[in-house]
Amino acid sequence: MINKNELIFVVDKNNNPLKPFPRYIVHKKVLWHRTTGIWVINHKKQILCQKRSMKKDTKPGFREAFFCGHLNAGESYFDNALQELSEELGIKVEKGKLTHYKTLKSDKPSHKEF
């Protein structure tokens, strides 16, 4: 079950930490916050996809080619990615095995309902 009161750390437009807000406010007001997106690709260059839970507060039931998570205050992107892989997939990975692809700044909500 999604905890709508989970605190998510909000950042300003330059990615500087501000303060935590409840998840439902962050998503409702489309406030900037840090997330990771993890793509799992095997040696055949196949991408592991998922169907999101119907209990999610954003894009329930959607299919995605990545796994993601919200960063806590002071948490690194790599540490969050490792934690999400462990929690969501049961995959234990060494930090050195991850490859940073790119960092994006979105000025538009990625969870807008269609």
C-alpha distance (Angstrom), angle and dihedral (degrees) to the residues before:
residue distance angle dihedral
M1 . . .
I2 3.79 . .
N3 3.80 114.4 .
K4 3.81 102.3 -138.8
N5 3.81 89.2 -169.2
E6 3.82 93.4 55.1
L7 3.80 106.8 130.1
I8 3.80 114.3 -116.7
F9 3.78 119.1 -170.0
V10 3.81 111.5 -120.6
V11 3.81 122.5 -147.9
D12 3.79 133.4 -164.2
K13 3.81 124.8 -113.9
N14 3.82 89.7 -82.3
N15 3.83 93.4 52.5
N16 3.82 93.4 -105.5
P17 3.82 112.3 148.4
L18 3.81 116.3 -107.7
K19 3.79 114.0 168.1
P20 3.79 141.6 -58.4
F21 3.81 123.1 -86.9
P22 3.80 130.8 -178.5
R23 3.81 113.6 -84.9
Y24 3.81 94.2 -116.4
I25 3.82 91.5 55.9
V26 3.81 93.3 46.2
H27 3.80 91.4 52.2
K28 3.81 96.7 37.9
K29 3.82 93.8 50.4
V30 3.83 92.6 35.1
L31 3.80 93.0 -127.4
W32 3.79 119.2 -178.9
H33 3.80 112.9 -99.3
R34 3.78 136.9 157.8
T35 3.78 121.6 -98.7
T36 3.77 138.1 163.6
G37 3.78 126.5 -135.9
I38 3.78 115.0 -158.6
W39 3.80 123.8 -164.8
V40 3.80 116.8 -164.2
I41 3.82 110.7 -152.4
N42 3.80 124.2 177.9
H43 3.81 129.4 -149.2
K44 3.85 89.6 -88.2
K45 3.84 88.6 57.4
Q46 3.81 90.7 -112.4
I47 3.79 115.8 149.2
L48 3.79 121.3 -135.9
C49 3.82 109.1 -129.5
Q50 3.79 132.2 -167.0
K51 3.77 139.9 -158.4
R52 3.79 109.9 -132.4
S53 3.78 118.6 -123.9
M54 3.79 116.8 -97.6
K55 3.83 86.0 -127.6
K56 3.82 93.6 65.5
D57 3.80 116.2 113.8
T58 3.81 93.0 -138.9
K59 3.81 125.4 46.1
P60 3.83 96.6 -10.4
G61 3.80 112.4 -162.5
F62 3.82 94.1 9.2
R63 3.79 119.6 138.5
E64 3.79 116.3 -124.7
A65 3.78 136.2 -177.1
F66 3.79 93.2 -142.0
F67 3.79 144.0 48.0
C68 3.76 120.6 -130.1
G69 3.76 146.4 -176.7
H70 3.79 144.0 -176.3
L71 3.79 118.2 -106.7
N72 3.78 120.7 -125.7
A73 3.79 120.8 -135.6
G74 3.81 109.4 -72.5
E75 3.81 93.7 9.0
S76 3.82 118.0 131.2
Y77 3.79 122.0 -128.6
F78 3.81 90.8 -118.6
D79 3.81 93.2 50.2
N80 3.80 90.4 49.8
A81 3.80 91.6 48.9
L82 3.81 90.9 51.5
Q83 3.80 91.2 48.9
E84 3.82 93.3 48.3
L85 3.81 92.1 49.3
S86 3.78 89.1 51.9
E87 3.82 96.1 44.3
E88 3.79 99.5 41.3
L89 3.81 101.6 33.1
G90 3.79 107.1 15.8
I91 3.81 88.8 -121.8
K92 3.81 117.1 145.7
V93 3.79 111.7 -156.5
E94 3.80 131.9 174.8
K95 3.80 113.5 -120.4
G96 3.82 90.1 -120.7
K97 3.82 90.6 60.2
L98 3.80 93.1 62.8
T99 3.78 120.1 90.7
H100 3.78 121.0 -150.2
Y101 3.78 107.9 -136.7
K102 3.79 104.6 178.2
T103 3.77 145.2 -41.0
L104 3.78 118.8 -122.6
K105 3.77 133.9 -165.2
S106 3.77 113.0 -155.2
D107 3.79 120.7 -156.8
K108 3.80 90.7 -177.6
P109 3.79 129.8 63.9
S110 3.77 111.1 -99.1
H111 3.79 92.3 -160.9
K112 3.80 100.2 55.6
E113 3.78 109.1 145.6
F114 3.81 115.5 -116.2
